[in-house]
C-alpha cells in the first residue's frame, strides 16, 4: 500500500486498514490502545485480535500481519506493490518526509515482510520522479525495520514512522510528518501478571537513534525517545511521551543521568557552547472513549475526546528543597470524534505558540531542533502555529469516501529579548480542503484524492496569496496476490 494516500487527505490514519481497525476498537471498547496510526500493521492486527472484526478492509490489507504464526519457524513472505501519479503543487503533510510539491510526480512502492516465528523484517517505501520542470528522483522510506516482535514484546533496529499521542490529524511530539529517524528501539505492551493485571493495560517503549538528515546546526545529533501509556479501563487512556536531542558530531558527550532525568536542563555561562546540552520535548496525553455500539447497539459507534498538553523545554521547579523538572513553553491539542452508522466525524484544534520558547526550533545549540529536511517531526503546523481541522468519512461495503478541511495560522518569530518577541511583519495563513475515495476491488485497492490550499502571505511574504492544488491517483495490490 502506498503512503501517498496520506497526500490526498492530509490525515495520519488514511491507510484504510488501520482506520478500519481503529473504528472497531473504539466502537466495541476493546482492550487495546486507540492510537492505531502508529508504527506498523502488526500493531493494528494485535489490537484487533481477530482481523475479521475489522471487516473486509482489515482482512484484505492486514492479511500478512494477521496470518503471522509465532510458533512456526517456517519462513513466510508477503509483498504488496503499488503505484501512484500526482499532479499539482499543494504541499503534502503527514507523508513521512515526502516533499512532492512539484507540478507532476510518479511513484512505485512496495510493502514487504519476511517472518520466521517472532523474527521479522519489514520494509515500506517508494521510489519516484518529480517534474518541476526537470526530472528529480526521490525516495521515501517510512519503514525499514528488522528484529524480534511477538506482538507484546519487540526489540529491533531501523526506521519506523511513529505517531505518539491521541490526535488524529496531528500530534505534538512525534508523528509521520517528517522522515523517521534511525533507531534501536524496544518495548512491551499488555497486562501485568496475576492480580496486578487488574490495573489495566500498559505500553512502554524506549528508543535511541540519530536525526540522520542533513542539518545546518549539529550533524547527526542523537535522539532519545520515551513513551509510556496506561489504560486502566478501555474507556480511558493516559500517555507520557518525550524526545531529547543530544550529542552529535563535534559535541561533548552528555551525562547519562542528565539524559535520562534532566534535572539541570539549562546551561549557563557557556558563550562558546562547549558544554554538553540537550533539547527537550515532552507531552502528557489523555483520551476518553464511550463505546456506544457495545453498550447500546444499533447504528451508534463511539464518542471520543482527547487532550494533549506539551512543553518545548524543561525548567526546574521545587517542592520544598527538592528540585524536579517541569514543562515550559506550553502547547495544547484538543480533539473529539463521533461515529454513527457508517459516518465518522472528527474535529481537532492545536495551538503551539509561546512568548518565551520556540516550538521545535531555535535551541541555543540545536537551532534546527526537531526537524528532518526542514519538516518538523511533530505537528505539521510547525513552530508558532494555530491549527483547526475537521474531517468526515463515510464507510460502505468495500469503499470509503472522505473530506477534510483545515485552517492553519503561522507566525514567524525572529528573536526574543527580555520578554519582547520580534516577528516578521506578515503572518501566513492557509485554508486546506480535500476530498478522496478508497475502493477495494478484486484484491486491488484504488484511491483518488484532490487537495486545494489557499494561502495568504505564503512564506510570510506580503501579497503572496497563491491557490495551489494536488490530485492523487493510486493503485495497490493486496498481499494475498503476492504471498507465499
N, C-alpha and C positions, 0 to 999 in steps of 0.2 A: 504494500500500500504506500503510495507516495505521500510525503509530508506536504505536498502542495495543496492538499485540501485546506490546510490552515490559511493559505493565502487568500482563499475566496471569502472566508467569513471572519477572519481575524479572531478566531476563538481557539483556546488551547485544547478543548476536548473534541475538536472536529474530526478526529479519527473515529469513525462511526461506531465501531465495535466497543470502544471504551465508553463512549457516550451511552450506548445501549446498556452496558453493564452497570454504569453508574446509576442510571434511571431505575433499574431493577433493585439495586442495593438500597436506594432511598425509598422507593415505593413500598418495599417489603420490610424495611427496617432490619436488614441483615447485619450480622455481627461482622462488619467489615468497614474499614475506613472509607469515607465518602470521596476522598480525593483520588479518583481513578485516572486523572490525566497525568499521572507521574511516570515512573521510569520505563515500564515495558508492558507488553501484552501479558507477561506472566503474572504481574500484579493484578490485572483485571480478571484473569482467569481464576486466580486464587481467591479473589473476593467473591466471585460468583459461586465457586464450589462446583456447580453443575452448569456448564455453558448453555444447556438447553433453557435455563431460566432467562437468559438474555435474548432469546428468540433467534430469528433467522440471521440477524446481523452477527451476533456473538458466535453462533455455531459456525458461520462461514469464515469470518475474519479472525477469530481467535482459535481456529481449529488446531493449529500446531501447538499452541500453549496449553489448550485443554486436553490434548491427547498425550501429554508427557507421562511417561511411565518411569517413576523414580526408582522402582525396584528392578528394572532391567538395564543391563549394561550394553544391550544391543544398540549400536549407533543408529539414529534416525536423523533425517534431514528434511527440511521443507524450504521452499523458495517461492517467493511471491514477486512477480515482475510487474512493472507498470511504466507508464509514460504520461507526459503532460505537455501542453502547449499553453503559453501565456502571452498576452498582448496588453500593452498599456504601461504607464509609468507610475501608478499609485504604489507607494512603498508597502511591502508586506510587514506584518508584525507577528510575533509568536511563531516564527518559522525556522527556529534552530539556527539562526545566523544567515539564512538565505537572503541575499540582498538583491533580488531580481527586480530592481526598479527601472529596468531599461525598457525600450519600446517593444521588443519581442524576445521570447525565450522558449527554449525546449529542454525537456528533462527526460532522462531514462533513469529508473530507480529500481531498487530491489529491497526486499526484507527477507533475510535468510536466517536459519537457525540450524545448528547441529547439536544434538543432545545424546549423551550416554549416561543414563542414570541421573544423578543430580548435577553432573558436569555439563556445562552448556557454553556455546559460543553463539553470539547474536551479532548481526550487522544490519543496519538500516541506513541507506544512503542514496544519493542520486548524483549523476553527472549531467552536465548540460552546457548549452551555449546561450549567451545573451547577445543581442544585436542592438548597438546604440551609437553609430550605425555599424561599426566594426564588430567582428565576432570575438566575444570574450568568453573563454572557458570558465566553468565554475564547478565546484564540488561541495556537497553538503553531507555531513555525516552526523546525524542525530544520535546514532547508537553504534558502537563497536566495542563489545564487552565480552570477556571470557572469564569463567570462574565457576564456583560452586553455588548452586541456587536450588534449595529444596522447597522453595515457596515460603517457608517460615524462617530460614536462615540463609544468608548469602555472603559471599566474600569473593571479590574479583577485582579486575583492572580493566579500565577502558574509558570510553566516552558514553555518557547516557544523558539525554535531555531529561530534566527534572522539573518538578512542579511542587514546591514546598508551600503549603497553605491551602485554605479552603476556597479561594477566589476562583471564578470560572473564566474570567476574561483577563485577569492579571493577578499577580501576587507580588508581595513586597521584596522578598529575599532572593528567591531563585526560581526562574521559570525557563521556558524553552524559547525565549525571545532571542538570545544570543547563542553563538556556538558553545556547546557544552565543554567544560574543562576535562582534561585527562585526570583520572583519579584512581587511587586504590580505595575501595570502599567495602564496607561490611556492615551487616545489620541483622536484626531479628524482629519477628512480628508474631504475636499470638498471646495466649493467656499464660500466666504464671502457673506452676504445677500445684496440684492439690487444692486445698481450701483457698489458697491465695488467688486461684483463678476467678473467684467471685469478685475480685477487684476490678475486673474488666479486661479489655484488650489493650496491649501495649505495642508500640513500634519504636525502635531506636536505630539510628544509623550514624556512622562516623565515616568521613571520607577525607583523604589528604591528597592533594594534587597540585597542579600548576595552571595558571592562566597562560595558555600557550600561544595565543595570537600576538602579532607584533604590537608593541606599545611605545609610547613616547616618554614614559617615565622610567620604570624599572623593568628590565626584561625578565620574563619567566618568574614572576613572583609566586610564592607558594599560596595555596588556598586550603583552608581548613573548613569543613562542613560538619555541623552537628544538627541533628533533627530528632526530636522525641515527641511522640504523640500518645495520648491516653484516651481511651473510650470507656468510661465507667459503665455506660449503657449505650446501646445503639442510637439513642436519641441525642446524645451529647458527646462532643469530641473536643479535646484540648490539645494544643500543639506549641512547641517551642523550637524555633529554628535560628541558626546562627551561621554566618560566614565571617572568616577572618583572612585578610591578606597579610602576608609576612615574607620576610627574606627576599630572595631574588638575586640576580647576578649583580655583584658588587656591593651587596648589602650585608651587614654583620648578622650572624646567627641570632635568632630570637631565643629568649629564655623560655624553656618548655613550660614552666609553671605559669608565666605570664600569658603564654599562648593559650593554655587551657582555661585559666581564670584570670582575665585582665584586670587585676586589682589596681594597677597603675597605668591607666590607658593613655595618658598624655605624657609626652616627652618635652621637658623644658630645658632652657639654657643649652641648646644644641643648634646654633645657627648654621653650622656646616652639614647638619643632618647625618652625622657619623654614628649616632647611637641606634640600636635596634628600635623599630617602631612597628605598629600594626594598624590596620584599617579595619574597623568593626562594623558589622551589620547584623541586626537581630530582630526577631518579631515573636509576639505571642499571638496565637490564633484560637478562635472559639467558633464552633459550628453546632447548631441545634437543628434537628430534623424530626418532623412529625410524619411517620409512615402512614398516611391516611388510607391508602389502599389496604394495608394489612389490618388496620383497625376497623374500617367501615365497609370495605369492598366497593363494588360499583365502579364508576368512572374516576373516582378520586385517586390521585397518585401520591404526591408528597408536598409538604410545605417546609422549606428550609430557610435558615438565615445564618449569616456568618459575619464575623468581625475579626480583622487583623490589625494589630497595634504594633508598630515597629519603631526602631531607633536607628539612625545612621551613624551614631557614635556612642561611645561609652564615657560616662563620668563616674566619679567616686562620691558616694554618699555615706552617711554614718548612722548607725544605730548605737547610741551611746558613744563608746570609744572604738567600735568595730567598723572598719571600712568595708564597703561592699560595692561592686559595680552596678550601675543602673543605666537605663537607656536615655539618650538625649537625641535632639533633632527628630521629634516625633512625627510619624505619619500614620494615617488611618485608612483602612479599606473596609467598606461595608457592602453587603450583598444579600439578596434574597431570591428565592425561586419557588414557583408554584407549578405543579404538574396536575393536569386534569385530563383524563382520557388520553388522546394522542398528542396533546399540546403541552409543551414545556416552555414557560416564560421566565426569564432571568433578568434581574436588574442589579447594577453594581456601581459603586462610586469610590474613587480613591483620591486622596489628597496627599501629595508629597512635597510640601513647602514648609520651610522653617527659616526664621530670620538669622540663625546663628550657624546652622550646619547645612552643607550641600549634600543632598541625597545622591549616593553612588559615586560622585566625582569630587575632586578638589582637595583631597588629603594632602598634608604637607610634604609627604614623600611620594605616595601613590596617587599622583594627580589624575590619572586615567581611571582610578578606582575600580569599581565593579563593572567593568566593560570588557567586551571582546570585539575587536574591529569596529569600535565606536558604538556598538549596541549594548545597552545595559543588560545585565544578567537577571534583573528583577522585572519590575513593572514596565511595560512598553512605553508608558507615558514619559518616563525618564525623569531627570532631575528637575525639581521646581515645577511640578505639573499638577494638574487637576483634571480628572477623567471621569466621565459618566457614560455608562454603557447599558444598553438594553437589547435583548435578543429574544426571539421566539422560534421554536422548532416544532414542526408537525410531523409525527411519525405515522407511516402507513405500512401496509404489508409489502416489505421489500423496498421501501422508498422513504425518503425524508426530505422535507422542504424546510428552509431556514432563512431568517432575515436578522440583520443586526444593524444597530445604529449606535454611534459613539460621538461624544464631544470631548475634545482634548484642548486644554489651555496650557501654554508653556511660557515661562518667564526666563529670560537669560540673565543670570546673576554674574556680574563681573568681579565683585570683590565685597568683602565685609570688613569694616574697620570700626572698632569701638561701638558696636551695636548698630551701625549705619550700613544699610545694604545698598550697593550700587548695581543697577541693572541697565541693560540696553533700553533704548527708548521705546521700542516696539515689542509687544507680546506676540507670540504666534498662537493661532487657534486653528483647529481642524474640526470639520464635520465629516464623519465617515459613515457610509452606508453600504450594505452589501446584501445580496440575496444569493441563494445557492440551492442546489438539489443533488441528492445522492440516490442512486438506483442500483439495486443488486439484481443482475440478470444472468442466469445460467452460469454462476460461478465467477462472473466478471462484475466488477464494481465500477460504475460510471459516475463521474462528478462534473458538474458545471457550476460556475460561480461568476458573479460580477460585483466589483467594488468601485465606488466613487469616493473621492476625497476632495472636499472643498477647503482650500487654505485661505487664511488671512495673515498677511505678513510672514509668509513662509521663510524659514531660516532667519527670522527676526529682521527681515528687510521690509521696510515700509512700502506698501503698494504692490508687493509681490503676492498676488492673490490667484494662483492657478487653480483650475479644476482638473484633477487627474483621475484616470480610470484604469481598471485592470480586469481582464477576462481570463478565466482559467478553464481549460477542458482537460480532463484526466481520465485514464482508464487503468485498472489494475486487476490482475488475476487473483482469485482466491488460492490459498495454499494447497487445497485439495487437488488442483490441477497439476501441481508440480511437486508432489510429495512422494517420498519413497521410504 
